[in-house]
Amino acid sequence: MRGCVCNILPPHPNLLPQIQLKSVLSLIYPFGSLISGEKEQEKRNTETYGLDYDNFFRHLFRNFRNGQIMIVVKLGGGHGINYDAFCDDVAKVRSQGGTLVVVHGGSARLNEIATALNRPPRFITSPQGITSRWTDQEAMECFLMTYCGLVNKTLVELLQQRRVNAVGLSGMDGGIWTGPRKDVTQVVENGVRRVLRGNLTGRVDRVNVTLLRTLIEDGYLPVLTPPALSDDQRAINVDGDRAAARTAVEMQAESLLILTNQPGVLRDLSDPQSTLPELLLAADLSQEYDFIQGRMRIKLMAASEALRGGVPRVVIADGRQPNCIERGLAGCGTTIRLQNADGKSPQTP
């Protein structure tokens, strides 16, 4: 397997006090080899730098804890996500001082359950070519059962088994996520534009930061899931990636990590080795990215919203592998940056 390319942003001034910045940046490629499973390279890394993979992140998260730096992790709901490995990594990160908020999806399980209940999912396509789930009252019932029930409580159970004091909440609970409902939806069906009504969807405009910080300060790990609460107090289906982005902005997170069921952003969907190590986002996501299809376009929209809201770093990474959080924070996947008018990244010196 081809080693991944890892991108590490310059650390905070008090990060890794015993290691010079030059040495930290020189760890980029050794991490790529280590993550690929080459044990001899790992041994050489340790001999060379006196610091192995675990110790690097122990120093990193100790700084996070001392500086109250927040990381929001969005765990995708597609096929192949490794829940056990993810929870192992959450426990590891927490034990090293990492401060996290977890947001999760559940689309694959929802499709299965809705079909089993003879309520097959319906998907609609916007004039912009973005596909989303149609959520009427019947679909919302399946949504609540799957996201707030099965998936959320499965994750809480797995985390509690690892002695992580997780609290599973929907965006409705305590008004964690609130925003407007989009009752009227424009869609394209068979090449014809139509207007549909009765869709229980919307977006997250506000995050109850006080509640989340209270939970974190008291030692709990928030595990959040859609739906959100509309301005007229109704459950609304919101996109989990964009909700996570809004949460990262409001919590002033240092990083947003989006874990999915592919290695990152692929230039060729049929080739998992075509992962882009970095992607510069233009203002108009509808252009220049014809090779990006399906749900990945929504993830890039979420990444753009997080970056424009002040989150320093967004990485889209593989949620099927062990150490997925640590790998993602090391930049193993696709690091997303914003593009200036001159085509350069404003975050690059």
Secondary structure, DSSP 8 states (H G I E B T S, - for coil): ------------TTSSTTS-HHHHHTTHHHHHHHHTT-HHHHHHHHHHHS--HHHHHHHHHHHHHHHT-EEEEEE--STT--HHHHHHHHHHHHHTT-EEEEEE--HHHHHHHHHHTT----EEE-TTS-EEE---HHHHHHHIIIIIIIIHHHHHHHHHHTT--EEEEETTGGGSEEE-B--EEEEEETTEEEEEE---BB---EE-HHHHHHHHHTT-EEEEES-EEETTS-EEB--HHHHHHHHHHHTT-SEEEEEESSSS-BSSTT-GGGB-SEEEE-S-TTSS-TT--THHHHHHHHHHHHHHTT-SEEEEEESSSTTHHHHHHTT-SEEEEE--TTSS-TT--
